[in-house]
Amino acid sequence: MHLEPTMKQAVIRRSVRKFAEKRLAPAAVEMDRTGDFRWDIAEEMARLQYFGLEIPARYGGAGLDSVSAAIVIEEISRANAAVGLCVSVHNSVSAYPVYLFGSEEQRQRFLTPLAQGKKIGTFCLTEPNAGSDVSALETSAIREGEEYILNGNKIFVTNGGISGINLIFAKTKPAEKGKGFSVFIVESEREGLEKGPIEDLMGMRGNPVCPVSLRDCRVPSENLLGVEGDGLKIALSTLCGGRLGIAAQALGIAQASLDASIKYAKERHQFGKAISEFGAIQDFLAEVGTRIEAGRLLIYRACDLKEKGNNYTKESAMAKVYASEVAVDATRAGVQIHGGYGYTKAYPIERFYRDAKVCEIYEGTSEVQRMVIARSLLHG
Ligand SMILES: Cc1cc2nc3c(=O)[nH]c(=O)nc-3n(C[C@H](O)[C@H](O)[C@H](O)COP(=O)(O)OP(=O)(O)OC[C@H]3O[C@@H](n4cnc5c(N)ncnc54)[C@H](O)[C@@H]3O)c2cc1C
């Protein structure tokens, strides 16, 4: 068992960190304030192949292994979590399922522009009445000749405001619970697809999350991903990989928080000494530092299982629930270490705290992750 990153993985971390500190960190405050997405930065990331992390070179991707992909997402999120969310969702729940379940023709048409960063991808599963319970989704896809007609409302679509390609989950057999839904690759310019206003989020504000609605949107049958009825299988498999992306995001935010807290604790003096000399502050740092390392190992272990083609459902749920809770606890401790300044925008720690929270919610809440883990422990 190898617990250390390979030479190549260490090089990838160094190069992503260099780019992220130079280009992503300085943009984070403004993106958080205005909610504006930075296309100029996205173009640079496309050239660095950050939009095709695990996609083979023949489709324009970087062909990285899963651990390397997690490292890229962690490092981007450490500098700018909203961009980390964009890259994570685009790669793990939009491009990757097209690679895994798409026909060769779909890979050429949709995966290549995704992997090259020419189009940004989304994953549209959640609806007003279908959150944790995905089988309750109401969007319908009714076949008419060689087309499907899609109607319904998707909400909380990450990258929604900037996407070119959308994976839409819709019921092809409304009477059949679970089994009766399918996935469609729908281009943003297709008539009948409308995007709603950008959500006014608590954190991750630099990501244009918005609703996507379908009004008699006609989609050719060649845009069906996999076969009819594959929706639940594709959703579950995709979310398994997606959880690793969220876990890596959370880890990046937790690491940013620890780094900022260490710096602040060394600089801030009270009672004639740096606050880093106080046992209470050291306890915070020790606890967070230890849990970050544990989270990292859980993530890499799940990535390794994925890489080897093994089942990693339980392990990815464990990595996600653990890393996202570390991120929330690490950023809360970080605000505490910064004292009153931590509650202002003078330091980035308050943004880290806001950004971290959603990691416990999206792509399956912590409660849902625990259900997945318990099911696996109880029933194998
Ligand atoms: C910023 C952001 C971005 C998002 N991006 C996307 C995206 O790109 N694509 C997408 O499809 N979705 C996206 N989502 C939606 C997200 O995945 C859902 O919000 C999440 O799955 C929870 O669903 P819900 O909000 O409907 O909560 P609900 O399912 O209503 O849950 C409410 C509460 O009840 C708990 N709960 C529910 N069922 C159970 C149960 N059986 N046992 C115990 N507790 C339970 C939950 O854990 C939670 O605490 C995003 C959400 C946000 C906030």
The ligand as an ORCA input file, in Angstrom:
! r2SCAN-3c Opt
* xyz 0 1
  C     -25.211     25.606     -4.014
  C     -25.920     24.356     -4.417
  C     -25.562     23.726     -5.600
  C     -26.233     22.577     -6.026
  N     -25.913     22.010     -7.211
  C     -26.662     21.002     -7.713
  C     -26.451     20.515     -9.031
  O     -25.551     20.947     -9.739
  N     -27.286     19.546     -9.499
  C     -28.300     19.027     -8.734
  O     -29.013     18.153     -9.224
  N     -28.515     19.452     -7.470
  C     -27.729     20.444     -6.954
  N     -27.950     20.923     -5.681
  C     -29.037     20.351     -4.897
  C     -28.567     19.480     -3.752
  O     -27.983     18.307     -4.225
  C     -29.776     19.250     -2.832
  O     -30.052     20.478     -2.200
  C     -29.511     18.160     -1.825
  O     -29.431     16.901     -2.432
  C     -30.605     18.091     -0.744
  O     -31.888     18.124     -1.308
  P     -32.948     19.170     -0.753
  O     -32.311     20.512     -0.773
  O     -34.204     19.001     -1.501
  O     -33.154     18.780      0.747
  P     -34.185     17.675      1.319
  O     -34.031     16.393      0.595
  O     -35.524     18.277      1.408
  O     -33.606     17.490      2.782
  C     -33.880     18.396      3.856
  C     -33.269     17.819      5.122
  O     -33.885     16.543      5.412
  C     -32.888     15.546      5.501
  N     -33.406     14.295      4.977
  C     -34.030     14.065      3.786
  N     -34.328     12.773      3.660
  C     -33.889     12.150      4.781
  C     -33.899     10.803      5.247
  N     -34.425      9.808      4.531
  N     -33.357     10.541      6.456
  C     -32.800     11.546      7.186
  N     -32.758     12.830      6.812
  C     -33.300     13.130      5.623
  C     -31.723     16.058      4.667
  O     -30.499     15.454      5.041
  C     -31.777     17.546      5.001
  O     -31.146     17.776      6.239
  C     -27.266     22.040     -5.217
  C     -27.602     22.653     -4.004
  C     -26.959     23.802     -3.616
  C     -27.365     24.456     -2.318
*
